[in-house]
């Protein structure tokens, strides 16, 4: 990443396992019993929800939706209060999560529909491939949405580092869509037939854990919940105070609980790193007071709930309050597992574990895109929305037009534009954005060519 992370100065030792915690608040670090974690090779479970907002889990303030299993991961580990998706819609979020690179570099800054030629390039190295090189067994059970294997067979997750795949290639609809088991289509679902799909994904994930409990594994479980259309299992209908959407979030929490219990039954929970998040903001539901939602690069569209537990290494109840991004997952997990990152390309994420241990780096800069358009630049407390750009959708009638400068620490709801009072900050962030976007646009043609199989 062009801009990197500056850790805070204060360090506090966590309780229990002795995790080092430092923060601009408190920050989860990595020192445990005086030794580093590099090469420990924990099991890794990465769970992603779909279109679930920052404010739609009870640990982050929801009073209408109860998520005790998701909350428990944060209580037993670390809560990231400012974790950002690299895109306000699902494909770019997943591309950044699995590669550690901005989705524009991957050539997937938008959502390709069924039959589109775009997909995960062979050039990219996913987290599945990176961990597979360290002897991990890898499985994906759920929503891929990084290419249609029916259009190009090489877009199947089996060609991108996953030993097993059971799930769907794109988004759920009421029209028929395929279910894959490995390279084969084994089912077509439409309408209410998709109601039991999350249960099937969880069943396969539990079976994967049981079969691989004696070796390190990477389990990626990207649920279809709570993307539209809302088809709820009978036992969860009316269970929340947020309508069918909230019922689906509670349904997801139930199945996550099943997965977590299996880790405990198999005696694996102590040395398993579990991460839970969502891909982007909600269509129409809770963002915890953050502005806008899915499709916007305002906070409500890109700031995600993110919790992680690793009982043998992370002290319970810690928080990480500095800005972070999905692109950080690959370098962080790779460092923990002792895997090497590709050295022949820019990597936009950072090793959060190292940052938490107080290694000195420059102040972190994040760049927020919608499609190929750089909408906003974040550095420290400041976030600048650039002029003349579509911010997913246009601002509401009567809202001021960019440049919009917000002090995110004091104004996470992005209500008070300070651009007029901090002209120097506006100029600095504008210049940073211009330099970085120049790099991205220079690589656009090559990224698109790779994503289309060239």
Residue, then its C-alpha position, 0 to 999 in steps of 0.5 A: x500500500x502506498x500509505x502504511x500504518x503508524x502504531x500507537x505508542x501506548x502498550x498494555x499487556x492483556x490478561x489470560x494468555x498474555x497478548x500484547x495490546x496497544x491502541x489508539x483505544x486498545x490494539x490487539x498485538x501479537x506477543x504471547x509468552x515472550x515469543x512471536x507467532x510466525x510459523x505457528x500454523x493455526x487453523x484459520x476459519x474466515x466467515x463472511x456474511x452478505x450485506x449485513x450492516x455495521x449496526x446489525x449485530x448486537x455487540x455493536x449496538x443492535x437492539x432488534x437483532x440478537x447475535x450471541x455467537x458472533x458477539x461471543x467471538x468478539x468477547x473472546x477475542x478482538x473487535x475491530x472498530x474501524x475495519x473497511x471493505x475495499x469496495x461497497x459491493x460484494x465482488x470487490x470486497x471478496x477480491x480484496x479479502x482473498x488477495x490482499x490487493x485493491x480490487x482495481x489491481x485484480x480487475x474486479x472493481x464491480x459485480x460481474x453477473x452470470x455469464x460475464x467473462x470477468x473473474x479471479x485472474x490466474x495471476x493472483x495468489x489467493x489466501x487459499x493458495x498462499x496457505x496451501x503452500x504451507x500444507x493447509x487443507x483448504x475448503x470454500x463452502x458458500x458464495x464465491x462471486x469471483x467468476x462464473x465457472x460455467x463461462x470459464x471453467x478456470x474461474x472455479x475456486x478449485x483453480x484458485x487454491x481451494x481443495x474443496x468447493x460446495x456453493x454458488x458462483x454468484x449472488x442469490x436470486x429468485x430465478x434459477x441459479x446453480x449449486x456446485x460440488x467441486x467442478x460439477x453443478x449438482x443442483x439448481x435452486x429458485x425461490x423458496x428452494x434456496x431457504x436451506x442453502x446456508x444449512x447445507x453450507x454449514x453441514x459441509x463446513x462441519x464435515x470438512x473440519x471433522x475430516x481435517x482435524x489432524x492437520x492445519x486447515x483453512x475454511x472459508x465460509x461466505x454465507x449468502x445471508x442476508x442478501x436478498x431475496x429473504x427466504x427464512x428457515x421456518x424456525x427463524x421466521x419472526x425471531x427478530x425485531x427487524x423483519x425477514x432481514x433480521x431473521x436471516x441475520x439471526x439464522x446466520x448466527x445460529x449456523x455460525x454457532x454450530x460451526x464454533x461448537x464443532x471446533x470445540x468438540x474437536x478440541x481445535x478452538x484453542x489454536x484456531x483463528x476465527x474471523x467473522x465479518x460482512x462484505x459491505x453495508x446493508x441495502x436498507x437496514x442498520x449501520x449503527x448511525x453511520x451514513x448511507x449503506x451498500x453502494x456508497x463509500x460513506x462509512x455505512x457502505x464500507x465500515x464492517x463488523x469484524x471480530x477475531x478470536x484465537x484463544x491461545x494467542x488473543x486476549x479476550x475483550x480487546x479492541x483494535x481502534x485504528x483503521x484497517x482493511x480487508x486487504x490486511x487479512x492476507x498479509x496478517x494470516x500469511x505472516x502468522x502461518x509462515x507463508x511468503x507473499x508474492x514479491x513481484x506485485x504491490x500488496x496493499x494490506x499490512x500485517x496487523x499483528x506486526x502493527x499491533x506489536x508496535x513496529x514503527x511504520x508511516x501513517x496509514x492511508x486508505x483509498x476508497x473506490x467505487x468501481x474505477x473511481x476514487x471517491x475518498x482518501x482516509x489518513x488518520x482521523x481525516x476522510x476526504x470525499x473528492x469533488x466531481x465523483x459519484x459516491x456510489x449514489x449521488x448525495x441526497x438533495x440539498x446535501x453539500x457536494x464534495x470536497x467533503x472533509x470529515x473528522x471520522x474520530x469525532x464524526x463517524x456519521x459524516x455530518x459536519x463538513x470541515x473542508x473550509x476550515x482545513x484547506x491544507x488537509x484537503x490539499x494534502x489528501x487530494x495530492x495523495x489520492x491523485x498519486x495513488x489513483x495515477x498508479x491504479x489507472x496506469x494498471x487498469x488495462x492490464x488488470x482487466x485483461x487478466x480478469x478476462x483471461x488474457 
